[in-house]
Structures are given as C-alpha cells and as structure tokens.
Amino acid sequence: MNHPEQQDPVTEGRDELAGSRRTFFKRVTGAAVAFIGMGLAIPLVGYLVSPAFKRRDQTWVEVGDVADLPVGEPKQLDYLQAVQDGWLTTKLHKAVWAVQQADGQVTVFSPLCTHLGCGYRWDDPDKRFTCPCHGSVYDLAGKVLGGPAPRRLDVLPSKVEHGKLFVIYKEFKAGLPNSVEL
Amino acid sequence: MASKVYEWLDSRLKLKTVERTLLDEPIPGGASWIYVFGSATLFLFLLQAITGMFLALYYAPTPDHAYDSVTFIENEIAFGPFVRGLHHWGASGMVVAIGLHMLQVFLYGAYKPPRELLWMVGVVLFLITLGFAFTGYLLPWDQNAYWATQIGINMVGTVPVIGDLAVRVLRGGETLGALTLSRFFAVHVLFLPATIAVLILLHLFILRCVGPAGPWRGGAERRKSGESEEPSYGLVERRLRISEPFYPRQVSMDAVVMLAIFACLSLLALTVSFPLTDKADPSDTTFVPIPEWYFLFYYQLLKYVHGPLEPLATWILPALFFLGLLFWPFLDRNPARHPAARPAALAAGTGFLLLVFVLLGISLRDLHAVPRTDPAVARGKALYVQFGCAGCHRIHGEGGAVGPDLSYVGDTRPDRDWHLRHFRDPQAVSPGSFMPKFPLTDRQIGDVTGYMLSLKRPT
C-alpha cells in the first residue's frame, strides 16, 4: 500500500481508484446493466403484449342447407363454432338470421340488435324484426323502421357452396351509426 | 433533474447513508473475480423470478390445460420459447452457480468461525433451490415431468414411519393428479419464493455482520511476512486494513459476470430447444423418464443399490449428506484456512466431487444407449410403415426377407452416423445394396435412424 496508516481504511481503496479508473469501472457496470436490461425488457414486453395483437381466426362455418330456407322469410340457424380462446378450444353455440330473397340471394344478419346488442326476434304477423329490449324495429332487409337503433342490422359475410350456406361470425360495436367490427 | 430528485429524497430518507452502507462494504484483500459466484447466484435467482412471473401469465396449473398452456407459450406467444428457455436454462445455471459458490467457500475455508451461520443458511438456500427444481419439473405436465415426479415422490415413500404419509401429502391424495399439480405449482410460485426471499436477506444480513472472509492469509499476516515490525491485528481490524470498498471495482466485476451469464443463457434459449415429450399419460407405464442433468449422478447411484440396501440410497445417504453439509463448520474443527493446511477436508471434498462426476459421466454414457420413448422413434416407426420398408425388411417375423432382418439392428449396428449416411445414400456405405434412396428430409432421416437404433434385444 502506498498510503500510510492514518488513512481511513475503508476509503483507502477508493482513493487508489480516483479519476479515470473509477469512471471506467462505473461505465463497465452501467453498460452491463444496460445490456441485461434491454435484453430482458424487449422480449418480456413483447411476450406480455403479444396476445393483444392477435386477431381471432375467422373461418367459414357451415350453418345449414340453402334449400331449407323459405324464400322471403327469415330463419334462425343454430350451429356450434369452435372458438380458440388462448390455449383453450371451446365450442360456442351461435345463432344467426338468414333470409333467402326472391332472386335466390341469401343475406345473413348478426343476431344482435345494433342499439345495445340484445337478441331481436322475427315478428311473423307484422313481417318485421323487433327487439324486445328497447323496441327497435327492422324490416326484412335489415333497414331500421323505428326505435332507437342507430343503423341497419349488421350483415355477416356469407357464401353458398354446393347448396350449403357458410358464414363468418363477427361481432360489431353497438350504438354507432356505422358498422365497426369488434 | 435526477440529482435534484435524489437530493430531495435523501433529505427525507437518508438515502446516502443507505447507499454508503450498501456500496462501501469492505472487501478484504481487494476485489477479485473469485468472489463473483454469490452475486451470480443472486442474479440467476432474480432472473428465475422475473421469467417465472412472465411464464405464469399464460400457464394454467391443471392437468387438463397445463400441457396445452405450455405448448401455447412455445408456439403462439412472441418470445415465448425465449422466456421459457431462459427459465429452463436459468435453473441449470443456478445449480451451477451455487455449486461454484459453495466450492469457492469450501476451498477458501470461508465457512469457519465466525461464519458458520452464513454457511448453514447457504446450505438451506441450496436445499430450497433443489425444491424449486423438483416442483418446477412437474409443471409442464408432459410424460417426462409426470414419470420423473412419480419416481421422486416414490423415493420419499421409502423413508420409514413417515414415508407413506409424506407421499400422500406430496401428492395431495392417493394418486399423482390434479391436486399434486396445483400444490406443486403453489409451492413453486408462492411458498418457496417467499421462503427463499427471507433466507436470501438473512444470508446477506449475516454476511454484513461477519464480513466476507477474504483471502486465505489475512492482510496483517501477509504484511507481517514482508515487514516483520508490523503488529498483528485483530480480526475486524485486519479485515479493514487492506481492503477495498465493494463499489466500484467488485460491482463492475459482478456486473460483467452477470452479463456473461445472461448472454450464455440467451444463446442457449435461442439455439437449443428442449421440446416437450407427449402429454402426461398416467396409463402409459412404458415411459422411461430422465431427470435433469444435475440429478443424473444420483439417478445413476440408485441403479447400483438394490434390495434391502435400497433405503440407503433413497434417503439415508442423502439425509446424512445434507446433515453433514449443514453442520460441516462444526465437523471440520481445523482452524486453518489455507488449503495446504487442510488435507482431510480437501480430500473429502475432492472425493465427493470425483464420485459425482464419475457417476454423472457413466449416466450420460448410458443415456445414449438406453432406449426411451422418444417422439422421434415413434415418428421413425411411422415413416417405416409409410415408405413400405416392411416390403423388404423383417422385424420380429413381420415383413419381407429381401433385405436384412432389422429386429435387433440397434444392437448389430449401433453406429448412428452409419445409419444417417446409409439413409442418405445406401450405396455409398453399403456398395452393391439395392436399397432405394428414399426422398427423406434430414429430420425424417434422424427419426427413422432413431427408430432403427431403438430396435434392440430386451436387457
């Protein structure tokens, strides 16, 4: 040791490391901490948020035979859809309204009222859809006839292959003047 | 700005005093690379804690979903394999770091008075780490996890009197199932972390009370040999005489080692995959589980001890070993710290390490020969069927007799490389052979080779 005994023994070493050497060790520590911090933070944040950026897979699901749909009258079609919820696969019961128009075109409506998302019904004597919650009324084409509904019924993508009707189930935000998918 | 906030906080919380207490800890004999293992272990523990918390975001501790949730982390989550890899390799790293830390303390005689308690708390920390390893191994709920845990629990059952009860308590009932998984999970993520956190603080508190041991020969002794007129100092005084504060040099060494560890673990996590085996199937008793490498030496030891001597290996030896380890500072009464002055202790330590590494070596060698239910073998078997190999080859009486009988090809031709080359180009290694060159990918060649090597005489 260069320094005599009267030095405070604990700070003796610190004096030796004065100036650039001391700064060097500080920088080494800082760099190591920064590398480890970034090396952990980036993957962990990605890991944390990654499900938020995942869109649900939307697949065509067969819901029934077109031949079973009466022309000009809606029919509620029930079916089971496999839904992937994280690592869990569940079968969900879904029901959509399908209408076969006179020209053979099929329109499929989301079963939820555009006002607040209640399930509406077909009022056969009056030939119109009515929502039991707040009294929204739609015609066979989905157009609003009355009540608080802000927009027409939401139409689901549908197609017909070999006489079978396929749809993609979607949900839309309630209460908006335009259809916005959830 | 930051310094102003610090000043404000300091005027209320006396942060500078805390900072000085933490950073100015005297390192007797000065900073050294040999002192990094304790910090390395602490770093690995923190890394395990962090990655563990993140794994828990997606993990589900039920037999129905555990396997699927781990597969989900592996396949669907960004950086999922990386985070799981860090946790997996970090566990191994922690065992290595503790091993080196204990080795250094042992070699330096740093467990001797007044540091007996420091050592004893350290041994308990080591046991808790093994508890983490044991409980964590079950959580993925694959075949290996299930059957390895089954064996581990059954070993507890060989302890007389309390064995049966202990097994039931561990399993949470008669069988290894839903209750076992949930209690292993709870112990792994709640009970053990709480316990280890308290004991780590105790370990550090005792360290600050008794101080680090420093080099073999204290500063005063060293000086005395150089300048004989120097007086002899008391223990604490001697520690303070030639010492250096913990910050900044020792801290920078610790930080560099932590970075190196992090780099190694990241590299392992990114490059070496450790796929799950099949989902745990309690009815499939043919599965041969393989323990983690740090339990392999013990796994090997169990193979040599049978019959009435079995309890010796399953609990008597481990119990004696850990009791001996715990009370080692009181068993080793030799006051000298220099290794040269402690031949008995050094011989005991070396003997133990030799035994461990020889058993580990034998076990690793045997593992390559032991047929185990490997998913690759099953895939290889499927390829064998798919490509109609049985048209020419016969296995246990089934198939054609045009090509060689493959019933025991794993015994007659155990060379993996030969099979790999042979599948790529049969004529290259076996001139004149009329086996066709099948359009196989490298992975398929590996699988079908795995199947070939698994065809052995029952031992």
Interface residues (C-beta under 8 A of the other chain):
Chain A: M1 P9 V10 T11 E12 G13 R14 E16 L17 R22 F25 K26 V28 T29 A32 V33 F35 I36 G39 L40 P43 L44 G46 Y47 L48 V49 S50 P51 K54 G86 W87 L88
Chain B: D24 P26 G30 L47 I50 F54 L57 Y58 A60 H65 D68 S69 T71 F72 E76 I77 A78 F79 G80 F82 V83 L240 R241 I242 S243 E244 P245 P248 R249 V251 S252 A255 V256 M258 L259 F262 S266
